Every structure is written in C-alpha cells, then in structure tokens.
Amino acid sequence: MPLIQPVVGAAPSQPDLPAPPRRPLRTLLRFVLGLLFVASSLVLTAWLTLHWGILPRIEQWRPQIEAQASAALGVPVRIGRIEARSSGWVPSFELRDVTLLDAQQRVALQLPRVVAAISPQSVLALELRFEQLLIEGAQLEIRRTAAGRVFVAGLDVGVGSPSDDTKLRITSPVEFPDVE
C-alpha cells in the first residue's frame, strides 16, 4: 500500500492559466502578408504566361488580332507580320505591312512598319495604352466621291457640302481623285 494515496476529485496541483490574449494586429499582419503573397504570385504567373506562352507564339494570334482591330475600327485590317519583343515587364510589338481597306476593298491606309510599346499603366487600368507608338512610312488614301463626300483611310469624315460645319484641314499638297 502506498503511503500517499491520491485524492479522488481533487484539483490539479497547477492552477489553470488564462488563455493567451488575442493579438488582432498580428492576425491582420498575417492576412495582409498572405494577400500580398497571393497577389504577387498571380502577377508573376501572368507575366510568365505572357512572356513564355503568348509572346513567342504571337504570329499564331494574327487572325484574331486582325479581327479585333477590324471590329474596333470598322474597316478591314490586314497585318503582314507581327513580332514581339520583351526587354522587361512590359513587351513591345512590331507590326509589318499593316493595311486598312475601304468598303470597296481598296487600300485606304498602308503602314509599312508600326512599333508599339505597351504602357505599364495598361495592366492597372485593364485597357490597352501605349507608352510609345512609332509609325514609319504611312501612306494615306483620301478620296472624294462625285457627291463631294470625303473619305480618309476608308472612313467617311463627313465633309461634303459647303454647308457642313466640319472642316478638313490639310497642310500638305493632296490630290483628290474623283471616284465614280
């Protein structure tokens, strides 16, 4: 028989310690750091997808890009070649032999070379913005119909009769071939 017998139902020898105080700032900090980690992971994933998945295959997307440009401008757009360059976070594109056609499928605007550098603000604004846009050797077709309507790059600019309020200001010599 042991000398000291345990007492049944007695309180434990150590008193209960109070629960540690909650630390709302620590919880908030963990949440913010977790959110920052998730956001930076998404940005990195998007950047890797763009630079390794989309840009090397940009030429395959040419028909879709032409269709989007045609829908945005309201005239058929043809692109001869697209090249993408990436020298940092935001890529630049070089388009060769860009052609806009008028309603009769005639060349209305010919752009032999267009270089576009996308603005980093495009990412934040979720819309296409350019940091730099370089157009070399543009050839613009301006036509005047027999009725006096003027078309610039295949688009009706609304100039026709002397009563129109719209004025077309041209600073270099231009010939207006009459279209029948």
Contacts in CASP RR format, 6 or more apart in sequence:
PFRMAT RR
TARGET T0000
AUTHOR 0000-0000-0000
METHOD contacts of the structure
MODEL  1
MPLIQPVVGAAPSQPDLPAPPRRPLRTLLRFVLGLLFVASSLVLTAWLTL
HWGILPRIEQWRPQIEAQASAALGVPVRIGRIEARSSGWVPSFELRDVTL
LDAQQRVALQLPRVVAAISPQSVLALELRFEQLLIEGAQLEIRRTAAGRV
FVAGLDVGVGSPSDDTKLRITSPVEFPDVE
47 89 0 8 1.000
50 91 0 8 1.000
51 86 0 8 1.000
51 91 0 8 1.000
54 61 0 8 1.000
55 84 0 8 1.000
55 86 0 8 1.000
55 91 0 8 1.000
56 84 0 8 1.000
58 82 0 8 1.000
58 83 0 8 1.000
58 84 0 8 1.000
58 93 0 8 1.000
59 81 0 8 1.000
59 82 0 8 1.000
59 83 0 8 1.000
61 82 0 8 1.000
62 79 0 8 1.000
62 80 0 8 1.000
62 81 0 8 1.000
62 82 0 8 1.000
65 79 0 8 1.000
65 82 0 8 1.000
66 77 0 8 1.000
66 78 0 8 1.000
66 79 0 8 1.000
69 77 0 8 1.000
69 79 0 8 1.000
70 76 0 8 1.000
70 77 0 8 1.000
73 100 0 8 1.000
73 155 0 8 1.000
74 155 0 8 1.000
75 100 0 8 1.000
75 101 0 8 1.000
75 102 0 8 1.000
75 103 0 8 1.000
75 108 0 8 1.000
75 153 0 8 1.000
75 154 0 8 1.000
75 155 0 8 1.000
76 100 0 8 1.000
76 101 0 8 1.000
76 105 0 8 1.000
77 98 0 8 1.000
77 99 0 8 1.000
77 100 0 8 1.000
77 101 0 8 1.000
78 97 0 8 1.000
78 98 0 8 1.000
78 99 0 8 1.000
78 100 0 8 1.000
78 101 0 8 1.000
79 95 0 8 1.000
79 96 0 8 1.000
79 97 0 8 1.000
79 98 0 8 1.000
79 99 0 8 1.000
80 95 0 8 1.000
80 96 0 8 1.000
80 97 0 8 1.000
80 98 0 8 1.000
80 99 0 8 1.000
81 95 0 8 1.000
81 96 0 8 1.000
81 97 0 8 1.000
82 93 0 8 1.000
82 94 0 8 1.000
82 95 0 8 1.000
82 96 0 8 1.000
83 93 0 8 1.000
83 94 0 8 1.000
83 96 0 8 1.000
84 91 0 8 1.000
84 92 0 8 1.000
84 93 0 8 1.000
84 94 0 8 1.000
85 91 0 8 1.000
85 92 0 8 1.000
85 93 0 8 1.000
85 94 0 8 1.000
86 92 0 8 1.000
89 120 0 8 1.000
90 117 0 8 1.000
90 118 0 8 1.000
90 119 0 8 1.000
90 120 0 8 1.000
90 122 0 8 1.000
90 123 0 8 1.000
90 131 0 8 1.000
91 118 0 8 1.000
92 115 0 8 1.000
92 116 0 8 1.000
92 117 0 8 1.000
92 118 0 8 1.000
92 132 0 8 1.000
93 115 0 8 1.000
93 116 0 8 1.000
93 118 0 8 1.000
94 113 0 8 1.000
94 114 0 8 1.000
94 115 0 8 1.000
94 116 0 8 1.000
95 111 0 8 1.000
95 113 0 8 1.000
95 114 0 8 1.000
95 115 0 8 1.000
95 116 0 8 1.000
96 112 0 8 1.000
96 113 0 8 1.000
97 110 0 8 1.000
97 111 0 8 1.000
97 112 0 8 1.000
98 109 0 8 1.000
98 110 0 8 1.000
98 111 0 8 1.000
98 114 0 8 1.000
99 107 0 8 1.000
99 109 0 8 1.000
99 110 0 8 1.000
99 111 0 8 1.000
100 107 0 8 1.000
100 108 0 8 1.000
100 109 0 8 1.000
100 153 0 8 1.000
100 154 0 8 1.000
101 107 0 8 1.000
101 108 0 8 1.000
101 154 0 8 1.000
102 108 0 8 1.000
102 141 0 8 1.000
102 143 0 8 1.000
102 151 0 8 1.000
102 153 0 8 1.000
102 154 0 8 1.000
103 154 0 8 1.000
106 141 0 8 1.000
107 139 0 8 1.000
107 141 0 8 1.000
108 140 0 8 1.000
108 141 0 8 1.000
108 151 0 8 1.000
108 152 0 8 1.000
108 153 0 8 1.000
108 154 0 8 1.000
108 155 0 8 1.000
109 138 0 8 1.000
109 139 0 8 1.000
109 140 0 8 1.000
109 141 0 8 1.000
109 153 0 8 1.000
109 154 0 8 1.000
110 138 0 8 1.000
110 139 0 8 1.000
111 135 0 8 1.000
111 136 0 8 1.000
111 137 0 8 1.000
111 138 0 8 1.000
111 139 0 8 1.000
112 136 0 8 1.000
112 137 0 8 1.000
112 138 0 8 1.000
113 134 0 8 1.000
113 135 0 8 1.000
113 136 0 8 1.000
113 137 0 8 1.000
114 133 0 8 1.000
114 134 0 8 1.000
114 135 0 8 1.000
114 136 0 8 1.000
115 132 0 8 1.000
115 133 0 8 1.000
115 134 0 8 1.000
115 136 0 8 1.000
116 130 0 8 1.000
116 132 0 8 1.000
116 133 0 8 1.000
116 134 0 8 1.000
117 130 0 8 1.000
117 131 0 8 1.000
117 132 0 8 1.000
117 133 0 8 1.000
118 128 0 8 1.000
118 129 0 8 1.000
118 130 0 8 1.000
118 131 0 8 1.000
119 129 0 8 1.000
119 130 0 8 1.000
119 131 0 8 1.000
120 131 0 8 1.000
121 129 0 8 1.000
122 128 0 8 1.000
122 129 0 8 1.000
140 152 0 8 1.000
140 153 0 8 1.000
141 152 0 8 1.000
141 153 0 8 1.000
141 154 0 8 1.000
142 150 0 8 1.000
142 151 0 8 1.000
142 152 0 8 1.000
142 153 0 8 1.000
142 170 0 8 1.000
142 174 0 8 1.000
142 176 0 8 1.000
143 150 0 8 1.000
143 151 0 8 1.000
143 154 0 8 1.000
143 176 0 8 1.000
143 177 0 8 1.000
143 179 0 8 1.000
144 150 0 8 1.000
144 151 0 8 1.000
144 176 0 8 1.000
144 177 0 8 1.000
144 178 0 8 1.000
144 179 0 8 1.000
145 151 0 8 1.000
145 178 0 8 1.000
145 179 0 8 1.000
146 178 0 8 1.000
146 179 0 8 1.000
146 180 0 8 1.000
147 160 0 8 1.000
148 159 0 8 1.000
148 160 0 8 1.000
148 161 0 8 1.000
149 156 0 8 1.000
149 158 0 8 1.000
149 159 0 8 1.000
149 160 0 8 1.000
150 156 0 8 1.000
150 157 0 8 1.000
150 158 0 8 1.000
150 159 0 8 1.000
150 160 0 8 1.000
150 168 0 8 1.000
150 176 0 8 1.000
151 157 0 8 1.000
152 168 0 8 1.000
157 166 0 8 1.000
157 168 0 8 1.000
158 164 0 8 1.000
158 166 0 8 1.000
159 166 0 8 1.000
159 167 0 8 1.000
159 168 0 8 1.000
END
